[in-house]
């Protein structure tokens, strides 16, 4: 009898945003790969009713869960809830453990941990949570480097570039950022922070683990084509999810680099691996970087449950590495099956 694999994902509806609907493409791709591997994939949508999800899983009795949950009812801050539930009922699941998902999803907590470990990440101020006193904002900005920016205001929890646009790049002294964060929080999941904006090159490095070791996949650079000299080069929400937008049509993922980038790429690979180890990650992940004009890399974010749809950067990195999608899913599943035996 084929082993049942529950493909658990965040439920969506016709009113969901493009970044949320993308999970359906992931479910289809993962389910097809699992079927090709002689598993019996069963899609299981979930929301905030955890008792319902628990009941569904106990009735299904899957060998494991392929975890594709990115949020619950549109709240990225709840991405870790389902993995913790799976831990509590003893069902093994793919990807990073719940602790790693929580720690990397809280972006300033992740930055604090990286800073303590000596890993480079841009300075920041915050986080600001809706309702908190502005005076209680914390700052890691070095007093000897007080500057008026530029800063980029980012959501504390949400991924998929929610609210990340050029309009959120601002110039202000650190002690003037409080009211700006308070205003921006309403559109950024009610929690945000200001990060020093690195005006340079952007890279994504995907990682694939098999339970024994991790492989850093070929690095990708996001190249900004025909952007004006004063146009901020960022991969915002429009660049990711609006095909008709100028930003979408003029950002290109490239895996081709000159020989002069060899040392830089090696350093990025080492840093990505360090992030994997620091947060005790597993399965698959992605680390995003900016590189400044001095060729110094800065870790922006760590995504412990990145998009793995057919057109995602992770899948493109697999193809560049000569690894088929099905082979990658097999490696991820092998690690889970072995761990549960």
N, C-alpha and C positions, 0 to 999 in steps of 0.2 A: 504493500500500500504506500502511495506517495505521502511524504511528510507534508503536513499542512503548515504553511507560513502565512501568518496574518500580516497583511500589508496595512499598517495603521497610519492614518493620515488625518489632518485637520479637515473637518467637514466644511464645504463651501456651498454657495448657492449662486443664483444668477445675478445677484447684486454684489458679489464679491469683486474686489479689485484684481487687476491683471496679475499682480505678484502673488495673490492668494490662489487664483485659478490655476496657476502654473503647477501646483501640486498634483493636479489630475494627470498632467503629462508624465510626471514622475511615477505615479501609480501605474500607469499603462506600461511604461518602459520597464520598470522593475518587475512587474507581474509577468511580462513576456519573457524576460531573462530567467526568472525563477521557473517558469513552465519549461523553458528550454533545458533547464538543469534538472528536470524531472521532479520538481517540487509541485505542490498544489497551492498556488497563491490565492488567498481570499482577502479582497479589499475590505477594510473595516474603518469607516469614517468615525470620527469622534468629536465631541464638543466638551462642554463643561460638566456634563453628567457623567462623572467618573464611575459611579455605581453601575450605570448602563454599560459602559465600556468593559468594566470588570466582569459583568455578567456575560456579555457577548464572548469575551475571551475564554472564560471558564467553560462555557458551552462548546466553543469551537475546539478547545484543547490543542492549540497550535504547538508545533515543535519549537518555534521561535517567532518573534515579531520582527518584521523589517520596519524600522521606525522612520517615517517620513513626516512626523508632526513638526510643523514650523511655528505654530501658534495655536491658541484655542480661542475661538470666536473673535478672531482678529487681534488678539493680544499676544504680541511676541514675548512679553515678559513671562508668559506661562509655558514657554517651550519645554521647560524641564519637568513639568508636572507629570506627563505620561511616562517618561522614563522612571521617575520615582515610583509611580504606581506599579509599573512592571517589576521593579526591584522588590516591592512589598509583597507581590503575589508569586514571585519566583519564576517569572517567564523571561528567558534570555532574549536580548534584542540586539539589533545591529547598531553599529556606529558608536559614538562616544558615550561613556557612562553619564548618569544624571548629573553628578557633581561637575564634570567637565563642561557639560552643556550650560549649567547654571552660571558657572564662573566666567565662561567666555561670553555669554549673552549679556551679562551686566558689564557694559563696555568700560566704565571707569574702574570697576573692581578688577577687571582683566588687566587694564593698564597699570593699576597699582601693583599687581602681582608681577607683571613684566618689569616694571621699574625696580622693584625689590630684587629681582633676579638679574639685573644688569642688562636687560634687553631694551633696545632703543624704541621708544614710542613718543609721539609728540606730546609736549606739555599740554595741560588742560586745566580748566576751571569748572567746578561742579562736582557732583551732579545737582541739578535743580529738580525737585519734585513738586508737583502742583500743590500749593497750599503752604509750603515751607517758608520760613522767613529768609529773605534775601541775604540778610546779614550772616546767616549760617553757612553760606557757600564756602567750600574749601578750595584752596588753590595749590597746585604744585608748581606754579610758575615761579622760577627763581627771581628773587628780588633784584638781583644784579642785571636781569635781562627784561625788566618790565618794558612792555612794548604796547603799542596800540593795535597790534595785529599784523596781518589779517588773521581772523579767527573763523572757524566754520562751526556753526551750531548744529549738533547732531542729536538724534534720538538716543536715549540711554539704552533702550531695549530693542527697538525694532530694527530688523535687517531689510534686505531688498531695496536699500537706498530710500526708504520712506522719508519724505520731506527733505531729502538731500538735493538741493539745487543751488545755483549760483546766488540766488536771493539770500541764502543763509550764510554767505561769506560776508563778514562785516569787519569794520575797522573801529576799534574802541579800546580804551585803556581797561585793564583787568577789573578795576574797581567800578567800572561803568557797565559791566556785562550783566549784572544781576537783573535789572528790569528787562533787558533784551531776552534773557533766558526765560524769565517769567512769561513774557508775551509769546515766545516761540513754543513753550511747552504744550500749549493747547492743541497744536497741530502735530505734535511729535510724541503721541502716546502719553502725554501728561508728565513726561520726564525727559530732560535733555542736559547737555553739557556743551561747553565751548572748548574746542580743540585748536591748537595752533595749526594754521593751514600751511601745509608743505607744498610750495609751488614748484612741482617737478614732475618726474616720470612716475607712472603708476604700474604696479606689477601684482599679479595674482599667482600664488603657488599652491597647487593642490597636492594632497598627500593621501596615499592609499596604504592601509595596513592589512596584514593577514593574520594577526594574533601573535606573530613571532617578531616581525620587524616591520618597519615602515619604509615606503619608497616615496621620495619626493619626485613628483611628476615634472615634466618639462615646464619651465617658467613661461608665463605669458605676460606680455606688456600690452597695456591698453594705449593705443596711439590715437591722438586727437588730430583729425585731419581738417585743415582749413579753419581752425579756430583763430579768431582775431588775437592780436598780441595782448590785449587787455581782457580777453575772455577767459574766465577761470576754467581750467581743465580738470573737470571732475566727472565721474560716472554717476550722475544723479538718477532720480526716478524716471525722468523722461528718456534718458539715454538707455535705460534698461527695459522699459515697458511700453513706450509709445513709438511704434514703428514709423509713424508719420513725422515725428519730431526731428528737427535738425540735429540735435545731440545724438539721437539714436543712429542716424544715417552717417554720422561723421566720427564715430568711435569704432576703432577696429582692433580686434584681438590679434596679436602677432606672436609667433614662436620663433621668429628669425632674428638673429642678433649678430652684430659684427664681432670679430675676435677681441676687440678692445673691451667688450663687456664681460669677458670670461670671468675675471676676478670678481666683479660685482655679482654676477649670477651665482657664483660659488658661495658668496657670502649670504645672499638671499636664501639659498638652499639650506645652509647651516642654521640660519635664524628660524626658518620654518620648522626644521627638525627640533630645534630647541623649544619652540612653542609646543610642539607635539608632546615632548617629554615633560615640560613644565606643568602642563595641564592634564597629564595622564590620559591622552586621547587614544581613540581606537577607531577602527573601521575606515573612515574617510573624513577629511577636513579640508579647509582652505584658509590660507593666510594672505591678507592684503597688505601691500606696502606702498609707500611713496619714497622716492629717492630724490634728495635735494641737489642743488647745483654743485655741491662739493662731493657728490657721489656717495653720500651717507644715507643708508636706508633707515626708514622709520616704519615700525609696525603699526598699521592703522587698526585692524580688527582681526579677530580669529573667529572663523565660522565653523562651529563644531558639528553642524548639520547642514552643509551647503546643498544648494540645488543640484540635482543629478538628472535633470531632464535631458532629452537628446540634444538640445541646442545650448546647454549650459557650458560654462567654462570648464567645469570638472570633466565633462564628457569629451570636450575638445582636447584637454590635456591627456586623457587616456588614449585618444586616437593618435596624438603626436608621439606618445610613448610606445605605440604599437600594441596596445592592450585593448582587446575588444570589450564592449560594454558587458557582455555576458561573462567574460572571464573575470572582470572586476567584481561583478556581483557574486560570482562563485567564491572569490577570495574572501570577500566580506562575510559571506554565509559560512564558509569553512571555519573561520575564526569563532563564530558564534556557536556553531554546532559542537566544535571541539571543547569550547569552554563549558558547555552544558552537559558534557558526558562525564 
